[in-house]
Amino acid sequence: MKQKQNNNMERIESLSKLVDDDEIKESIELIFKSYSDENNLDELSEEAKTQLEKDMYILNWMFKSNKNSNINYVHWKNRINNLSALYEAGDKLYTLSVYDIVFNIVKKIYESKKDNEKIKNYYYETIKLGEELYKYNFHLQQNEVKRPSIRKDLLHKLDGMDVLRSKLGDKEFIKLAIEGSFFFSKDLVKVSTEELNNEFKKSIKEGEIINNTTLEVEKYLNNKCKSTLDCINGFIGNKIKEMSSEEKDSLEKVNKFINSLTKKNLETFLNEELSNKDEKVKQLNKYKAELVNKLDYLKARHTINNKIVQASGKLSEGDKGVYTIKDSTTQNREFKFRVHIDIDGNRFVRNLINNKTGIIVSQGKSSILQNTIISHVWGRAYDPRYFTSLWNIVLIPAWANSLMDKEDSPAETLASKMRATYMKICSELYNDVFESPRQEDNSGETIFGNYLTNLPAIENPDDVIEETYNFNVIKEKKGDNIVIDRQESFKITKITEQL
């Protein structure tokens, strides 16, 4: 234990030498410059403004530099000395908080010069330090240490799993998580994948019809859903009239129209208060649900990040809209989807699992699987190609699932090892689920329409934990009976094997 502490102290002290290197200084200056008045705040989203403000705080906190002042590299070294003192005293909260801030900057330096081997080595050594700090169960000693003033939203979030990790080690931790997980059978994944592929075909076709410039949109909508009460026909007709006058394309008009069909807007139009049980509200909701179903919207989770370009303005849970996903896995190709945003983040997935298997999960006390979380292995739940795809979903023990949410985890961390290992198991389980027709694009990924027809690549494949695993497999229900089997001796290696 003493030797490990000494190694960690050496790693911490080596961070102070970072700013003795001219290439590092150049990168830091470029980072500061990128956050200067070149940014037009008026053009940024609220989320982007918040992130920019945090980044500026971190840089100024580490370097005591304002927009027009020189960068204080001595202050960086003082902060590293502060980190050493906190670690030596056993103050886990502030040690990890300062480390997080330091790592944030080291990561930005690495991202600016990924091809530089020296900077790459600094980056990975900093990751290794962080992994050791997370696992170490600190004990505050008698000697006092001065804690730096850090904004509360930037303080490290202490994780109760750190003690478990330090006792088990990464390999055993991951093995326990996997062996307590529930995967879906290959046959079930194949059926649901074919169904989703058909949903994409219908959605694309429907979008082409709506976008037909010769189409009278209001007539189209009225023909889709005719059975409504006379008392709400006037409201719907008024909304169609408003929509028709909008200077937007047909697709956008339809989305705005659907999103305007709310109880609140109906109350305003009728000038009366309505309960959720009122027949008018029920009929309006029925009309809206019927319309959405006939228009074949795809399902996706709400997101506030910059991975999508929203053509429909700001979308909230339950909204319908159109957005474009810029897909980095396909050389930044853009895919345009008409989406129905999940009302609470996983309702569509819960319903799919229940309908196919009879299993209730993530629904509190009524859940058949308790303390088990619906986890998207490759993440990207905002993308309809990934959100309800059972090859991307594993039911994971709640105590381990938080690591699966860390989609940007650096290589060699526990989170990266866990994600890579789950990806590898899913790749081996479902490697022959996707069948022709296939058409390969220039990135090597195959696309059919706008739906993936082969599994995405494993992120950080070198982090896969080679092992033989036993885990649970959920099959399609037989009548009302739930079927869960045990997959025994499922061996994975870093080189793909033929099962």
N, C-alpha and C positions, 0 to 999 in steps of 0.2 A: 504493500500500500504506500509506504514511504517513497519507494522508487517511482511509483506512478505520479505521486504528488510532485516530486522533483522534475519529472519529465514535463508535467503540465506547467510548472513554473518556468521552465526553459522555453516552452512554446509561447507563453505569455510574453516573456521578455523579448523573444525574437520579433514580436509584433512592433516593438518600438523602433526596430531597425528598418522597417518598411519605408519610412520617409527619409531615409538616408540615400535612397536610390533615385537618380534623376528621372528614370522612366515612371516610377511611382508618382513622383511630384508632378510630372507632366499630366498623368492621368487624373490626379486630384484636381489640378487646375482646370482641365477640360470639363470635369464633372461640375465644378462650381460655375463655369461659364455656361454650361447647358441649362442651369437653373437660374440664370440671371434674367435681365429684362428682355431677353429674346422671347420669353414666354408671354403670349398674349392671354391674360387670365380670362378675358371675356369669351374666348373661344373654347375654354376648357369646361368639362362637366364638373358638377359639384364634387364628385368622387375624385376626379383628377386634381382639382384644386386642393382638396384635403391631403392627398398623397404628396403633392408638390410641397405643401407647407410642412408636412412631416419630414420630408427629405431635407429641406432647407434647415429645419431645426437640428436634425442629426449632424449635418455638415458643420453648422456653426457651433454646436455643442462640442464637437471633437477638435475644431480648429480655431475657435474664437475669431471667426472672420465674418464680417458683414459684407454687403454687396460691393462696397467700394474700398474695403480695407485689404491689406495683405494677409495671406494665409499664414497662420501661426503654427508651424510644425512642432515647435517646442511644446505647445499645449497638447498635441497628440501624445507625445512621450509622457507627459504628466498624467494623462488619462490612463495610459498603459501601466504606469507605476501604481496608479490608483486601483486598477484591476488586480495587480499582483497583491496589493495589501488586502483587498477584499477577499481574494481567494485564500490567502494565508490565514486570515482571521476566520474563515469558514462561513462568510456571509453569502449564502447561496443566491438569495433574491437579487442583490445588487451586483454580484459577480456576473450572473447570467444576463442581467439588464445591460451592463456595460459591454459585455461580450456581444450581445445582439446588435448594439449600435456599431461596434467595431466591424463585425462581420458584414453588416449592411454596406459599409463603405468598401471593404475588401472585395465584396461581390461585385460592386459597381466598377471597381478598378479592373477586375478580371473580365467582366463583360465588355469593357472598352478595348481590351487587348488579349483576347482569348488565345491568340497564336503565340504569345510570348511565354516560353517555357518557365522562365523564372517567376513571372507573375502567377502562372498556373500552379506552380509548386507552393507559393505563398498561400494561394486560395485553398488548396487541398489540406495544407497543414492547419489552416485556420478552422476548416471543417472538422478535422480530427480532434482539435482542441475542444471544440464545441461538444462533440459526441462524448468526450471524457467528462466534461463539466456537467452535462445533463445526467450522466450515470452516477456521478459521485454524490453520496449522501452527506452533505456538509453538516458540521456541528460547530456552532458558534463557540469560540473559545473565550477565555477571560479578557484578553486584551481588546480594548476598544478600537474601532476603526471609523474613520470619517466617511459617512455615506454621501455620495454626490447627489445633487439635486437633479432629478430626472422627472420629466412629465409622466403622470400616472398612466397615460395611455401607451407609453413606451416601456413601462416596467415589464419584465419578463413574466409570463404566465406559468407559475410553478405547476408541474404535472405530477400527480400522485403515482404515476406509473414508473417514475424514475427509479424508485427503490426496487420495484419488481424487475426492471431491466438490469440493474446492477447485480441482482442476485442470480438471475437466469442467464444473462448474456444474450446477445442478439439472436443467435441461431435457435436456442431453445424457446425464446420469447415468440419468435415467428412461427415455430412449429406448433406451439400450443394454440396460437391464434388460428392457424389454418385448420388444425384438427378439431377445433370447435366451431368451424364455419360450415355454412350450407351452400353448396353449389347447385346449379340446375343440371338435369340430365341432358345429354346430347340430343336425344329425340325431342325433348321439350323445347330446347333452344332452336332446333331446326324448324319446328312448326311455327314458333313465334317470329322467327326471322323471316320466313316466307310471308307471313301475314303483314309484317311491317314493310316488307318490300312492296307488297300490293298497295298498302296505304300511301306510299310515296308515289307510285304510279298514278293512283287516283288523284292525289293532291296536285301533282304536276299538270295532269290533264285538266282538272277543274280550274287551276290558275290560268291556263291558256285560254279557256272559254271566257272567263271573266275579263281577261285583258284584251279580248277582241274589241277593237275600237268601234265596230259597227253595232255592238250590243247595247241595248238600252238597259242600263244597270237596274233601274227601279223595277222594270217589267220582269227582269230576271229574278230579282229577289222575291217579288210577289208570287211568281210562279213556283218558287221553291217551297214556300210555306203559305198555304191558303187558309188553314183552319184556325182562325183567331176570333175572339169575341168582338162584337161590334163596338163595345165601349173602348177597346184599345186600338181599333183600326185607325181611328183618327190620329192617335199618338204616333203610330208606326208610319202612317202616311206623311205626317208632318216631318218626321225624321228622315224619311226617304227624300222628301223635297229639299230639306236642308243639305243632305248629302249630295244631291244632284247639282246643287249650285256651287259646290266646292271645286276649286281649281286644282284637282289632284287626279292621278290616274285611277282607273276603275278599281284596281286592287285596294288602293288606299281608301277610296270612298267606302267600299264594302266594310273594311275593318273599322273605320270610324263609326259607321252606321251601327254595326253590331255592338261596339263598346258603349254606344250611347243608349242602348236599350236597358236602362237601369230603373229600379224602383224609385229612386230619387227623382229622376227626370220625368217619370210617369206621374208622380205626385205633383210636380210643378205644372205639368201640362193640364192635369185634371183639377188642380187647385184643391186637393184634399189629401189628408193623411191616410196611408194604407198600412195594414199589417202584412207580415210575410205570408199569412194564411189567407189573405184576401184573394178571391177568385181572379181578380184582374192581374194581380202580381203573379199568381200561379200560371195564368195563361201567357203572360209576357215571358216568363222564364221558360215555359214550354216552347214558345215560338223561337226564342233565342237558341235554346239547346238543339231544336230541330234544324234550324238554319245552319248552325255551326257543324252539326253532324253531316248535313248534305253537302256542305262546302269543303269537306275533307281537310280540315286543318290538322297539321302534325303537332305532336305533343312535345313540349320542352319545359325546362325549369327556368324560373326568373333569374336574371343575372344583372349585376351592376358593374361588371368589369368591361374592359375595352375589347373583348374578343368578338363582339358582334357590332354590326353597324345597323342601328335601328332606323328603318324607314318610316316607322309608325310613331315616332316620338318616344317619349319615356313610357315603357310598358310596365304594368304592375301585375301582381298575381291575378289570374283569372282573365286577363285581357287577351284579345286576339290581335295579331299584328303580322307584319312582314319585316324580316330582318335578313341581313347578309352576314354570313360567317366567313371570315378570312381564315382559311385552314392552312396553318404552317406545315402540316404533315403532307400537304400536296403542293408544295412550292407556292404557298400563299394563293392558291386558287380560291375564288369566291363562289359560295353556294348561297342561293337565295331561297329562303323557306317561308311559307305561310304557317304561322305557329299559334297554338293555343297554350298560353302560359299556365302551368300547373298552379292551382289555387293555394297550395301550401308547401310545395316543394317536392312532394313524393306521392300525392294522392293517386295519380295515374299509375305509378309503379305498384303501389299497394293493391290497387284494384286489379291490375294485370296478374299479379302473383296470386291473389285470392281466387280470381276466376279460373286460372289455369291449374292451380294446385290445391285449393281449399285452405291454404295456410294464411292466417292473419298475423301480420308482423308490423311493428312500429305503430301500433294503435292502443298503447297503454295497457290497461288491465285485461282487455279483450284479446290481446295478442296470444297466439298459441306459442310462439317463440318469444320468450321474455328476455330482456337485456341483450337483444340482438338488433343490429342496425343494418338497414339497406345501404350498401356501399357500392358506388360506381368505380370499378377497378381502374379504368382509364380516365375517370373524371368526365369532364366535358358534358355535364348533364344539361347545359344550356343548348346543346346541339341535339336536334331530334333524331339524328342517326345513332346517338349514344344513349339517350335518356331512358327509353323503354326497351332497350336491347338486352335480353337476358344473358348474352355472352359477356356483357359489361357489368353484370350485377352479381354480387355475392352477399349473402347474409352473414355478417361478421360479429363476433362477440363485442359487446359494447365497450369493454375495457381496452380493446385493441384498436377500435375503429378510428379514433382521432388521428392516428398516424396515416390513415388512408386519405385524409382530407388535405394532406400537405403535397399538393400536385407539383409544386416547384422545388421540392426537396433536392438538395445537391446530392450527387453520387456519393456512395460510401456511408451515408447516414442510415440509421435504422429505418426511417420512413421510406427511403429509397429502396432499401433491401426488401422491405415488406411489400411495397407496391410491385417491384420487379418480380418477386416470387409469385404473387397472386396472378400477375399478367402471364407469367410463364405457365402456370397451371391451367388458366383459361385457354391459352393458346394451344396447349396439348389436348385439353378436353374437347375443344370445339374446332380443331384444325381442319376438319373436312365438312363442316356445316355448310359453308358457302360453296355453291356450285355454279357452273356456267349458266347463262352466258356471261363471259367476262371480257372486259376490254381494259387493258393495262394503260395507265397514263405514263407520262415521262418521269414520274417520281417512283414508279414501281408499285404504286398502290392501285388497286382495281376499283372501278366505280361502275355501278349500274344505275342509270338515272342519277339521282342525287343520294343514293344509299350505298354505303360501303358493302362490298362483296368479298372482302377478306378482312381478317382481324388486323387492327393497327399494330405497329411495331412495339416491342417491349422497350420501355424506357430504361436506360442504364442496365443493359443485359448482363454486364459483369457483376451486378449486385445480386443476381439470382442466388438463393441459398439452395445448393444441391442437397437433396434429401429424399427419403421415401416417406410419403405422407399417407395417413388414413383420414378421410373426412366424410362429411354427410352429403348425400346427393338427393335432391328433391325431384320427384318425377311427376308427370301429369296425373291428376287425380283420377281414380276409377270410381265412377258414380259419385258418391259423397265421401268416399274414403281417401284419406291423405296417405301418400306413399313416400316414405323416406328410407333410403338404403344407405349402407356404409360402403364407401369406396376404399378398398384395402390395398396397401402396398403400391401406391401410385408414385413412381419414381420420376423425378425430374432432374435434368442436368442442364448445363449451360449450352450444350450442343443439342439441337432438336433431335429427338429419337422418334422412330416410328412405333406407335403403340401397338 
